[in-house]
């Protein structure tokens, strides 16, 4: 199999970082199963993901996350807990693409992967928290399914069309920043109104 060049390795690292902020366990499982089945030749630093024990663990967590991410309220709690997991994991996965023998590139990939994971995670958490203000559950399920589809698509692009992935990630990054700013303001205004209502209720004799 043809060796991956630096451009493609960077594309894979970027996809792993970004997608980890959305669906960490789906990223780990899909990458591992693709290597295990021989669909792709994983870089040495990622070969651990194709071990049967790792596939079993990531598959189980993927199963749990698939349902947790579709229940209003539970999804926001899940995102809150995974703030401490997705970002360092995205950085670690991105760095593992290059491995210890390319320390400079690995460090650059870790910074890129961590930043992308943080951006996608915050955008996802903000969007889902805003969606939870609506009483209907369909927006949550729709957003969750969109994330389920985006992760394998971005991983596939990173292996087959790295330039196309760069375009997709650029658009997604801009959209994520806009969502963080706009929906962040919406949630802050909602919290201020709720806080004002509670204060007025407490002051009522």
C-alpha positions as CSV (number, residue, x, y, z in Angstrom):
1,X,0.0,0.0,0.0
2,X,1.3,3.4,-0.9
3,X,2.7,5.5,2.0
4,X,0.7,8.5,3.1
5,X,2.4,11.8,2.4
6,X,2.4,14.7,4.8
7,X,-0.6,16.5,3.3
8,X,-2.8,13.4,3.7
9,X,-1.4,12.8,7.2
10,X,-2.4,16.3,8.2
11,X,-5.8,15.8,6.7
12,X,-6.3,12.7,8.7
13,X,-5.1,14.4,11.9
14,X,-7.4,17.3,11.2
15,X,-10.4,15.0,10.6
16,X,-9.7,13.0,13.8
17,X,-9.4,16.2,15.8
18,X,-12.5,17.8,14.5
19,X,-14.7,14.7,14.6
20,X,-13.5,13.8,18.1
21,X,-15.2,17.0,19.4
22,X,-18.5,15.7,18.0
23,X,-18.4,11.9,18.4
24,X,-15.2,10.7,20.1
25,X,-16.2,7.0,20.4
26,X,-17.5,6.9,16.9
27,X,-14.2,8.2,15.6
28,X,-12.2,5.7,17.6
29,X,-14.4,2.8,16.6
30,X,-14.6,3.6,12.9
31,X,-10.9,4.3,12.6
32,X,-10.1,1.0,14.5
33,X,-12.5,-1.1,12.5
34,X,-11.3,0.3,9.2
35,X,-7.7,-0.7,10.1
36,X,-8.8,-4.1,11.5
37,X,-10.7,-5.0,8.3
38,X,-7.9,-3.8,6.1
39,X,-9.8,-1.0,4.5
40,X,-7.0,1.4,5.3
41,X,-3.4,1.0,6.6
42,X,-3.4,2.9,9.8
43,X,-0.3,4.9,10.8
44,X,1.7,3.1,13.5
45,X,0.5,5.4,16.2
46,X,-3.1,4.6,15.5
47,X,-2.8,0.8,15.2
48,X,-3.8,0.4,18.9
49,X,-7.3,1.4,17.8
50,X,-7.7,-1.8,15.8
51,X,-6.9,-4.1,18.7
52,X,-10.0,-6.2,19.5
53,X,-10.1,-5.0,23.1
54,X,-10.1,-1.4,22.0
55,X,-12.8,-2.1,19.4
56,X,-14.9,-3.7,22.1
57,X,-14.5,-0.8,24.5
58,X,-15.0,1.9,21.9
59,X,-18.0,0.0,20.4
60,X,-19.7,-0.2,23.8
61,X,-19.2,3.5,24.5
62,X,-20.4,4.3,21.0
63,X,-23.6,2.3,21.7
64,X,-24.1,4.3,25.0
65,X,-23.4,7.7,23.4
66,X,-25.6,7.0,20.4
67,X,-28.7,6.9,22.7
68,X,-27.5,9.5,25.3
69,X,-26.9,12.0,22.5
70,X,-30.6,11.8,21.4
71,X,-32.3,12.4,24.8
72,X,-33.0,16.1,25.6
73,X,-31.2,17.1,28.7
74,X,-29.1,14.0,28.8
75,X,-27.2,15.1,25.7
76,X,-26.2,18.4,27.4
77,X,-25.1,16.6,30.5
78,X,-23.1,14.1,28.3
79,X,-21.4,17.0,26.5
80,X,-20.6,18.7,29.8
81,X,-18.9,15.6,31.2
82,X,-17.0,15.0,27.9
83,X,-15.5,18.5,27.8
84,X,-12.7,16.9,29.8
85,X,-12.4,13.9,27.4
86,X,-13.0,15.0,23.8
87,X,-10.5,17.8,23.6
88,X,-7.4,16.0,24.9
89,X,-8.4,12.9,23.1
90,X,-8.7,14.8,19.8
91,X,-5.2,16.2,20.4
92,X,-3.8,12.8,21.2
93,X,-5.4,11.1,18.2
94,X,-4.1,13.8,15.8
95,X,-0.6,13.6,17.3
96,X,-0.7,9.8,16.9
97,X,-1.0,10.1,13.2
98,X,2.6,11.1,13.0
99,X,4.0,9.2,16.0
100,X,7.1,9.7,18.1
101,X,9.5,9.5,15.1
102,X,8.1,12.8,13.7
103,X,8.0,14.8,17.0
104,X,7.7,18.3,15.4
105,X,4.8,17.3,13.1
106,X,3.2,15.4,16.0
107,X,3.2,18.4,18.2
108,X,1.8,20.6,15.4
109,X,-0.9,18.0,14.8
110,X,-1.7,17.8,18.5
111,X,-2.2,21.6,18.7
112,X,-4.3,21.5,15.6
113,X,-6.3,18.5,16.7
114,X,-7.0,19.9,20.1
115,X,-8.1,23.3,18.8
116,X,-10.4,21.7,16.2
117,X,-11.8,19.3,18.9
118,X,-12.4,22.2,21.3
119,X,-14.2,24.3,18.6
120,X,-16.4,21.5,17.4
121,X,-17.2,20.4,20.9
122,X,-18.2,23.9,22.1
123,X,-20.2,24.4,19.0
124,X,-22.0,21.1,19.4
125,X,-22.6,21.7,23.2
126,X,-23.9,25.2,22.5
127,X,-26.2,24.1,19.7
128,X,-27.7,21.2,21.6
129,X,-28.2,23.4,24.7
130,X,-30.1,25.9,22.6
131,X,-32.1,23.1,21.0
132,X,-33.1,21.9,24.5
133,X,-35.0,25.1,25.1
134,X,-37.6,23.8,22.6
135,X,-40.1,21.3,24.1
136,X,-40.1,19.0,21.0
137,X,-37.4,16.3,20.8
138,X,-37.1,16.2,17.0
139,X,-34.5,18.9,16.7
140,X,-32.3,17.1,19.1
141,X,-32.6,13.8,17.2
142,X,-32.1,15.5,13.9
143,X,-28.9,17.3,15.1
144,X,-27.6,14.1,16.6
145,X,-28.2,12.1,13.4
146,X,-26.4,14.9,11.5
147,X,-23.4,14.4,13.7
148,X,-23.6,10.7,13.2
149,X,-23.4,11.2,9.5
150,X,-20.8,13.9,9.4
151,X,-18.1,11.9,11.3
152,X,-17.8,9.0,8.9
153,X,-18.0,11.4,6.0
154,X,-15.2,13.5,7.2
155,X,-13.0,10.5,8.0
156,X,-13.6,9.1,4.6
157,X,-12.7,12.4,2.9
158,X,-9.5,12.6,5.0
159,X,-8.3,9.3,3.5
160,X,-9.5,9.8,-0.1
161,X,-9.9,13.5,-0.8
162,X,-7.8,15.6,1.6
163,X,-8.2,18.8,-0.3
164,X,-12.0,18.5,-0.3
165,X,-11.8,17.8,3.5
166,X,-9.9,21.0,4.0
167,X,-12.7,22.9,2.2
168,X,-15.4,21.1,4.3
169,X,-13.5,21.8,7.6
170,X,-13.1,25.4,6.7
171,X,-16.8,25.9,6.1
172,X,-17.6,23.8,9.2
173,X,-15.2,25.9,11.3
174,X,-16.8,29.2,10.2
175,X,-20.2,27.8,10.9
176,X,-19.1,26.6,14.3
177,X,-17.8,30.0,15.3
178,X,-21.0,31.7,14.1
179,X,-23.0,29.1,16.1
180,X,-21.0,29.7,19.3
181,X,-21.3,33.5,19.1
182,X,-25.0,33.6,18.1
183,X,-26.4,30.8,20.2
184,X,-24.1,31.7,23.1
185,X,-25.8,35.2,23.2
186,X,-29.2,33.5,23.0
187,X,-28.4,31.2,26.0
188,X,-26.9,34.1,28.1
189,X,-30.0,36.2,27.4
190,X,-32.2,33.2,28.4
191,X,-30.3,32.7,31.6
192,X,-30.6,36.4,32.5
193,X,-34.4,36.3,32.0
194,X,-34.7,33.2,34.1
195,X,-32.5,34.7,36.8
196,X,-34.6,37.9,36.8
197,X,-37.8,35.9,37.0
198,X,-36.5,33.9,40.0
199,X,-35.4,37.1,41.8
200,X,-38.8,38.7,41.2
201,X,-40.5,35.6,42.4
202,X,-38.4,35.5,45.6
203,X,-39.1,39.2,46.3
204,X,-42.9,38.7,46.0
205,X,-44.5,38.6,49.5
